[in-house]
Amino acid sequence: MKTNYLFPNQFKKIGWIIMIPSAILGFFVLFFDFEITLLDLKAFTIYSEGMSFFSGNPTTFFGLISNNLTNEITGILFLIGAIFTAFSKEEFEDEFIVNLRLESLLWATYINYAILVLCILFFYDLSFLYVLILNMFTTLIFFIVRFNYKLYLAKKNIEK
């Protein structure tokens, strides 16, 4: 079966190499406010709502702001790695793999939004912002975990 929409198989290894370190870095950025001071830069923004009373930063439209880019770079690297990992061809891509890929994506989407509904009901204020940040990545994470687990089970059953 021809699958033009997938990356070549070599991208899977590159994806893992990018995704794992960026996930670890992301954990420290999100939960321990870790920042790489080298990344304190001026960044272009379309809109930045400043809190001029507390920080002296006014609201900015289409301008430059001072920002640490650790979280932005970490998020982008994780997304690139996860997309490469999730959407790269397997060594032998057949109808079974295509079907497994589709089922895993559907399952990941259902689980992701079920969890989001629960979070909408039970998380509020700044905690909900953290839920939304994590929710940007969970569909890909759920897909990768389920697809690789099901693939592992299928290979294990074939070996028996």
Contacts in CASP RR format, 6 or more apart in sequence:
PFRMAT RR
TARGET T0000
AUTHOR 0000-0000-0000
METHOD contacts of the structure
MODEL  1
MKTNYLFPNQFKKIGWIIMIPSAILGFFVLFFDFEITLLDLKAFTIYSEG
MSFFSGNPTTFFGLISNNLTNEITGILFLIGAIFTAFSKEEFEDEFIVNL
RLESLLWATYINYAILVLCILFFYDLSFLYVLILNMFTTLIFFIVRFNYK
LYLAKKNIEK
1 93 0 8 1.000
1 94 0 8 1.000
1 95 0 8 1.000
1 98 0 8 1.000
3 89 0 8 1.000
3 93 0 8 1.000
3 98 0 8 1.000
5 87 0 8 1.000
6 87 0 8 1.000
6 88 0 8 1.000
6 89 0 8 1.000
6 93 0 8 1.000
7 84 0 8 1.000
7 87 0 8 1.000
7 88 0 8 1.000
7 89 0 8 1.000
8 88 0 8 1.000
8 89 0 8 1.000
9 88 0 8 1.000
9 89 0 8 1.000
9 90 0 8 1.000
9 91 0 8 1.000
10 88 0 8 1.000
11 84 0 8 1.000
11 88 0 8 1.000
12 84 0 8 1.000
12 85 0 8 1.000
12 88 0 8 1.000
12 89 0 8 1.000
14 81 0 8 1.000
14 84 0 8 1.000
15 80 0 8 1.000
15 81 0 8 1.000
15 82 0 8 1.000
15 84 0 8 1.000
15 85 0 8 1.000
15 88 0 8 1.000
16 81 0 8 1.000
16 85 0 8 1.000
18 77 0 8 1.000
18 78 0 8 1.000
18 80 0 8 1.000
18 81 0 8 1.000
18 84 0 8 1.000
19 77 0 8 1.000
19 78 0 8 1.000
19 81 0 8 1.000
19 82 0 8 1.000
19 84 0 8 1.000
19 85 0 8 1.000
21 77 0 8 1.000
22 74 0 8 1.000
22 75 0 8 1.000
22 77 0 8 1.000
22 78 0 8 1.000
22 81 0 8 1.000
23 78 0 8 1.000
25 34 0 8 1.000
25 70 0 8 1.000
25 74 0 8 1.000
25 77 0 8 1.000
26 34 0 8 1.000
26 71 0 8 1.000
26 74 0 8 1.000
26 75 0 8 1.000
26 78 0 8 1.000
28 34 0 8 1.000
29 35 0 8 1.000
29 70 0 8 1.000
29 71 0 8 1.000
29 74 0 8 1.000
30 71 0 8 1.000
30 130 0 8 1.000
30 133 0 8 1.000
30 134 0 8 1.000
34 70 0 8 1.000
35 68 0 8 1.000
35 70 0 8 1.000
35 71 0 8 1.000
36 68 0 8 1.000
36 70 0 8 1.000
37 68 0 8 1.000
39 68 0 8 1.000
39 69 0 8 1.000
39 70 0 8 1.000
39 73 0 8 1.000
40 66 0 8 1.000
40 67 0 8 1.000
40 68 0 8 1.000
41 66 0 8 1.000
41 67 0 8 1.000
41 68 0 8 1.000
41 69 0 8 1.000
42 64 0 8 1.000
42 65 0 8 1.000
42 66 0 8 1.000
42 67 0 8 1.000
43 64 0 8 1.000
43 65 0 8 1.000
43 66 0 8 1.000
43 67 0 8 1.000
43 69 0 8 1.000
43 72 0 8 1.000
44 63 0 8 1.000
44 64 0 8 1.000
45 60 0 8 1.000
45 62 0 8 1.000
45 63 0 8 1.000
45 64 0 8 1.000
45 65 0 8 1.000
45 67 0 8 1.000
46 61 0 8 1.000
46 62 0 8 1.000
47 59 0 8 1.000
47 60 0 8 1.000
47 61 0 8 1.000
48 57 0 8 1.000
48 59 0 8 1.000
48 60 0 8 1.000
48 65 0 8 1.000
49 59 0 8 1.000
50 56 0 8 1.000
50 57 0 8 1.000
50 58 0 8 1.000
50 59 0 8 1.000
50 60 0 8 1.000
51 57 0 8 1.000
52 58 0 8 1.000
52 59 0 8 1.000
57 65 0 8 1.000
57 66 0 8 1.000
75 137 0 8 1.000
78 137 0 8 1.000
79 137 0 8 1.000
79 140 0 8 1.000
82 137 0 8 1.000
82 140 0 8 1.000
82 141 0 8 1.000
82 144 0 8 1.000
83 140 0 8 1.000
85 144 0 8 1.000
86 140 0 8 1.000
86 143 0 8 1.000
86 144 0 8 1.000
86 147 0 8 1.000
90 97 0 8 1.000
90 151 0 8 1.000
96 154 0 8 1.000
97 151 0 8 1.000
100 147 0 8 1.000
100 150 0 8 1.000
100 151 0 8 1.000
100 154 0 8 1.000
101 147 0 8 1.000
103 150 0 8 1.000
104 143 0 8 1.000
104 146 0 8 1.000
104 147 0 8 1.000
104 150 0 8 1.000
105 143 0 8 1.000
105 147 0 8 1.000
107 142 0 8 1.000
107 143 0 8 1.000
107 146 0 8 1.000
108 139 0 8 1.000
108 140 0 8 1.000
108 142 0 8 1.000
108 143 0 8 1.000
108 146 0 8 1.000
109 139 0 8 1.000
111 142 0 8 1.000
112 135 0 8 1.000
112 138 0 8 1.000
112 139 0 8 1.000
112 142 0 8 1.000
115 135 0 8 1.000
115 138 0 8 1.000
116 131 0 8 1.000
116 135 0 8 1.000
119 128 0 8 1.000
119 131 0 8 1.000
119 135 0 8 1.000
120 128 0 8 1.000
123 130 0 8 1.000
123 131 0 8 1.000
END
